[in-house]
Amino acid sequence: MFEQNQARNLSMVMDFYELTMSNGYFRDGVQNVRVAFDVFYRRNPDKGGFAIFAGLEQVIDYISHLHFTDEDIDFLRQQKLFSEEFLSYLRAFRFTGSIYALPEGSVMYPNTPILTVVAPLMEAQLVETAILLEINHQSLIATKANRIVRAAEGRIVSDFGARRAHNIDSAVYGARASYIGGVHSTATVLAGQMFDIPVSGTMAHSWVMYYENEYTAFQKYALSYPDNCTLLVDTYDVLESGVKNAIRVAKEILQPMGKRLKGIRIDSGDLAYLSKRARAMLDENGMEDCKIVASNSLDEFTISSLLAQGAKIDIFGVGERLITARSEPVFGAVYKLAAVEENGRFNPRIKISENVEKITNPGLKRLWRVYDQSGKSIADLLSLWDEPAPASGSSYIDPVHPWRERKFENCTFENMLQPVFQSGILVYQSPSVREIRAYVQHQLKNQVWEEEQRFENPHLHYVDMTPALYELRARMLRMERE
C-alpha cells in the first residue's frame, strides 16, 4: 500500500477542552460511566431539502488507530494541567465503546441522529472534535457536489478544485466527497490513487503560452495525446483564434491519423454566448461529436443559469465553489450528550436554549426511515432505543402539529443507525467510494421525492416522534420550568 494511504495517528486532533474536561472526569472518578452522544445538524446547506452523509470511513480510521504516543504525553505534561495518573491513563488509552451511524452516502435530514457514540464518558468526550470535523467537511462537500450534479441535468461534472482547497487534506478528501456526491471524475491525482476515483485533466494556459503560437501549442498536444485531445481555447481569443485553431488541428493533425478531437475547453468570458457560437463553428466543420467543456467559478446556480440561457456545454469543470462549498461553507453538525447510564439504565439528558432550534431530543434513540408502498420515503421517525420496532399502523406525533393524531398506514420501516463499533470492535465493512456513490444515486432516483430535490422551496421532509419520545421530551421541558 502506498505511503499516502497509510493510517495516521490523529489522536491529538481535538479541542483542548476535551482534555481538560476528561481530566476533571478522571479526578472525579466518573470517567468510566457510560454515556450516549448524538451527532446531528440543524439545517440543510443552501436551504436544500436534504444533505448527504459522508466521512464515515475516515471516522473509522481515526477510531481504529486512536492512541497517545510518548511524544503526545510529553506535550501534555508540559501544559502543567494534568495529573500523572491521568497521563498514564491516556498512555494506555484505547476506544472500547460502541458507535452507530447511517451507512455512508445516506440521504439525511436535520435534527436526526446521524451518528451515536455509546461509550465510557471520557472516551466519548475525547473523540468529539475529530468525529465532527470529518463528518462536517465531507458531508458539506458531498451535499454541494450533488446539488451541482443535479443542476447539470445529466451532463458530466468534474472536480477541478484542488488548488483552491484550504489545504492538501481538504483537496483530497473533498475530492472523495465530491465523487460520493455524484461528480464523474477529479483532477486531484492523489484522490484518484487513494480512492480509485477516475481522474481527468487537459492543459493549462501555460502550455499554450509557452509555444510560439497557439496553433503550434495545439499541434504539440494533439501529437502527444491523439486519442484524448481536449484543447483550451481561451488563452487569446476564443472565437477568432482558439476555436479556429482547434478545428485546424482536428483537420490537419488528427483526421489524417484517423482520430477525432475530443473536446475544447472555455475557461473565461460569457460561457453561454461563447459555447453557442463555438458549437455552431464545430458543427459547421463536421465536428458534432466534439464536446465543449466549461470551467471558471461554476456552481449549481451559475450552471442552472447557463442552461436556462441555452448554453451548449457538455462537461462542467467545477473548482473553488465546490471544494470550498463557497455559498455555505459551514455544515454545522454538533455533538450533544443524550443519555447517561445510571443504575443499569440510560437516563435521558436534554439541552435547553433560548433558541428553540437548539433544544435537543433527549435519550438514547433509534432513527427509522418510513417508506410508502411505492418505496418512497415519506418521513423519518425517532423512537426511544428500547421501544419495539414500529410496524404499519404505528402511531406517531408530528412535533410541529402535535395535536393531530397520526398513524403510518401500509408503510415499511428501515433502521437507519447501523452498528459500526461494538465494545471497541469494528463490525462495519466500509464500501468503496464507487459503491457509496451508487447508493446516493439509488436513493435519489427511487426513494427521495422529486419535490425534496428542488433548489427553490423544497418539500420539507417530516421528522416525527413516537408518542413515548415526544412525551419524554415534553416532560423534561416541563420539569425545567418548575
Protein Blocks (a to p, Z undefined) as FASTA:
>chain_A
ZZklpccdfklgccfklmmmmmmmmmnopmmpccddddddfbdehhiabdcdehjlmmmm
mmmmgccdfklmmmmmmnopacfklmmmmmmgccfbdcddddehiacdehiafbdcdddf
klmmmmmmmmmmmmmmmmmmmmmmmmmmmmnnopacddfklmmmmblklmmmmmmmmmmn
opabdfblklmmmnopacddfbdfklmmmpmbfklmmmmmmmmmmmlcccdfklmommlm
mmmmmmmmmmmmmmmnopacfbdcdfedjfklmmmmmmmmmmmnopambccddeehiafk
lmmmmmmnopacfbdcdfklmmnommlmcgopacddfbdceehiacddddddfblklpcc
edjddddddddfkopafbdcdddfklccddehiacddfklmmbccddehiacddfbdcfb
gghiafbdcddfklmmmmmmmmmmmmmcfklmpmbhpacddddddfklmmmmmmmmmmmm
ZZ
